[in-house]
Amino acid sequence: SEFFVNDTKNPGFFSLQKRGLKWRDFFDSQSYFLSQNCLIMGDGVFCNNEDEILNFYLNGILSPNLFDREIADGDVALITYGDNSKSDLDKQIEEAKHLFED
């Protein structure tokens, strides 16, 4: 997308080329189908069911309305899927935070 430029040294990072964009704009630009209940990426389908659910975190805080939030400098978004036990979530959040440390 013309509004999101991937960092060639860090593929999980991108820079905004326009202010005021929301997380929904980002996911739409990546050709993902993403809703509160389902994430489809290529052949991967991750939908809420009895055993596993999607959760959305922004800067380490549960953010079920992630799609509607404006992207701010330094934001870290994490989407988890699984049984989301506390220990597993804490580990994933810590790993995501470390991605942004110098």
N, C-alpha and C positions, 0 to 999 in steps of 0.2 A: 504494500500500500504506500501511496505517496506521503501519508501522514505518519507512518511508523517505519523507522529505519533500523534494521538489525545491526548490532555491534558485531563486526567480523571476528573480533578476538573473544567475545563472550556471547555465544549464540542465544542464550536465555535473556539477554538484555536488548533493549531497544531504546531509541530516543524519539521523542515526539517532535514532529515538524509543524504542529499546529496546536495551539492551546484550546482548552474547552472540550476536548474529546473525552468520552466515557469509556469504561472498560468494555461495554457492549460493542463499541466501534472497533476496538482492538480485536476482539475475538471474531467479529464478522470479517475483518480484513485478513484473518489467517485461514479462512475457509473452514472453520470449525462450526459445527452446530452445537450450540450450548444454550441450555435452559436451566431452570432451577432443579430439574429432575434428570437431565440427560446431557452427556457430552459425547459427541461423535467426532473422531479424528481419524481420517482415512479408514482403515479396517477396524479400529478400536471403538467399541460401543460400551459406554459406562453409564448405566441408568439405575436410578434408585430401585431397590427391591427390598425384600424382607431382611436380607442379610447385609447389604452394602448400600451406602448412600454417598452422595456428593456433598461436600462442604466447601465453602468459599471463605478464604481468609484474606484480609488486607492488612498488611503491616503487623501480622501476628494476631489479629483480632477477628473472631468470627464475624463475617459480613455477608449475610444472606442476600443483601441487596447490592452486591458487588457490581452487577451490570450497570446499575444506574448511577454509580459513583464516578465523578470526574477524576481522571488520572492526574496525580500530582507528582512533582519531582521526587524521586527517591522511593516511590511506592513499590511494595513487594506484594504481589498477588500469589496466592497458593490455592490450588484446587486439589482436594483430597478425595479419594474414593476408596471405600472399604468399610470395615466394621468400625473404623475410626475410634479405636480405644484411646484413652487419654495418653498413654505412654507413646503410642505410635504417632499421634498427632503432635505431641510435644517434640518428638524427634524430627518430624518433617518441618515443623515451624523453625526449629533451631537450624536445620540444614539450609533452609531458604534464607534465613538471616545471614548466615555465613557467606552466602554467595555474593553479598554486597559489601563485605569488608575488604578493605585494601590489604 
